[in-house]
Amino acid sequence: MSNQHRATPEQWEHQDHWTREHRSTASCILELRARIEALEAAQQDKLDRLIAQDRAASAEARLGGLMERVETRAGGDGRAAIREVAKSAKDLRFTTAKALIGWLEREADRG
């Protein structure tokens, strides 16, 4: 539900109290509230998964471009070069992207 249609915590507390005290039809309102909140949570989970998939696809597309650029610059097997860099980076166990980038830049400047 959008915020403009949300009941206040006090209103929900009143509904809870009314339901307990009078065994009224207010329980159906509380049930609907729970179901709507569950649907909203499921919708947010789905959106989060779609965003993650989109980011992964974007990263994969960028990596594909990297392979072609490495092959063009190195004049050889780009996949082998990228695998060697990945193996070295994995062996060094970088904890942040910043540290990895710094290492890559220093390695590029060495030769």
C-alpha positions as CSV (number, residue, x, y, z in Angstrom):
1,M,0.0,0.0,0.0
2,S,1.2,3.5,-0.6
3,N,2.0,5.6,2.4
4,Q,-1.0,7.9,1.8
5,H,-3.4,5.0,2.4
6,R,-1.6,3.4,5.4
7,A,-3.3,3.3,8.8
8,T,-1.4,4.6,11.7
9,P,-0.1,2.2,14.3
10,E,-2.7,3.6,16.7
11,Q,-5.5,2.8,14.3
12,W,-4.2,-0.8,14.0
13,E,-3.9,-1.0,17.8
14,H,-7.6,0.1,18.0
15,Q,-8.6,-2.6,15.5
16,D,-6.7,-5.3,17.5
17,H,-8.3,-4.2,20.7
18,W,-11.8,-4.0,19.1
19,T,-11.3,-7.5,17.7
20,R,-10.3,-9.0,21.0
21,E,-12.9,-7.2,23.1
22,H,-15.9,-7.6,20.8
23,R,-15.1,-10.6,18.5
24,S,-16.2,-8.4,15.7
25,T,-15.7,-8.4,11.9
26,A,-12.6,-6.3,12.5
27,S,-10.6,-9.6,12.4
28,C,-11.3,-9.7,8.6
29,I,-9.7,-6.2,8.3
30,L,-6.6,-7.4,10.2
31,E,-6.5,-10.5,8.0
32,L,-6.6,-8.4,4.9
33,R,-3.8,-6.2,6.3
34,A,-1.6,-9.2,6.8
35,R,-2.3,-10.5,3.3
36,I,-1.5,-7.1,1.7
37,E,1.7,-6.9,3.7
38,A,2.7,-10.4,2.5
39,L,2.0,-9.5,-1.1
40,E,4.0,-6.3,-0.8
41,A,6.9,-8.2,0.7
42,A,6.7,-10.8,-2.2
43,Q,6.6,-8.0,-4.7
44,Q,9.6,-6.3,-3.2
45,D,11.5,-9.6,-3.2
46,K,10.7,-10.1,-6.9
47,L,11.8,-6.5,-7.7
48,D,15.1,-7.1,-5.7
49,R,15.8,-10.3,-7.7
50,L,15.1,-8.5,-11.0
51,I,17.5,-5.7,-10.1
52,A,20.2,-8.3,-9.1
53,Q,19.7,-10.1,-12.4
54,D,19.9,-6.9,-14.4
55,R,23.1,-5.9,-12.6
56,A,24.6,-9.4,-13.2
57,A,23.7,-9.2,-16.9
58,S,25.3,-5.7,-17.2
59,A,28.5,-6.9,-15.5
60,E,28.6,-9.9,-17.8
61,A,28.3,-7.6,-20.8
62,R,31.1,-5.4,-19.6
63,L,33.3,-8.5,-19.0
64,G,32.6,-9.7,-22.5
65,G,33.9,-6.3,-23.8
66,L,37.0,-6.7,-21.6
67,M,37.9,-10.0,-23.3
68,E,37.7,-8.4,-26.8
69,R,39.8,-5.4,-25.6
70,V,42.4,-7.6,-24.0
71,E,42.7,-9.7,-27.2
72,T,43.1,-6.6,-29.4
73,R,45.7,-5.0,-27.1
74,A,47.7,-8.2,-26.4
75,G,47.3,-9.7,-29.8
76,G,46.6,-13.1,-28.3
77,D,44.3,-15.2,-26.3
78,G,42.2,-12.7,-24.2
79,R,40.5,-15.5,-22.3
80,A,43.8,-16.9,-21.1
81,A,45.0,-13.5,-20.1
82,I,41.8,-12.7,-18.2
83,R,41.9,-16.1,-16.5
84,E,45.5,-15.5,-15.4
85,V,44.6,-12.2,-13.9
86,A,41.6,-13.7,-12.1
87,K,43.7,-16.5,-10.7
88,S,46.3,-14.1,-9.4
89,A,43.6,-11.8,-7.9
90,K,42.0,-14.9,-6.3
91,D,45.3,-16.1,-4.9
92,L,45.9,-12.6,-3.4
93,R,42.5,-12.6,-1.7
94,F,41.5,-9.0,-2.2
95,T,38.9,-7.8,0.3
96,T,37.7,-4.7,-1.6
97,A,37.3,-3.7,-5.3
98,K,39.5,-0.7,-4.5
99,A,42.4,-2.9,-3.5
100,L,42.0,-5.1,-6.6
101,I,41.9,-2.0,-8.9
102,G,45.0,-0.6,-7.2
103,W,46.9,-3.9,-7.7
104,L,45.8,-4.1,-11.3
105,E,47.0,-0.6,-12.0
106,R,50.3,-1.2,-10.4
107,E,50.8,-4.4,-12.3
108,A,50.0,-2.6,-15.6
109,D,52.5,0.2,-14.8
110,R,55.3,-2.3,-13.9
111,G,56.3,-3.3,-17.4
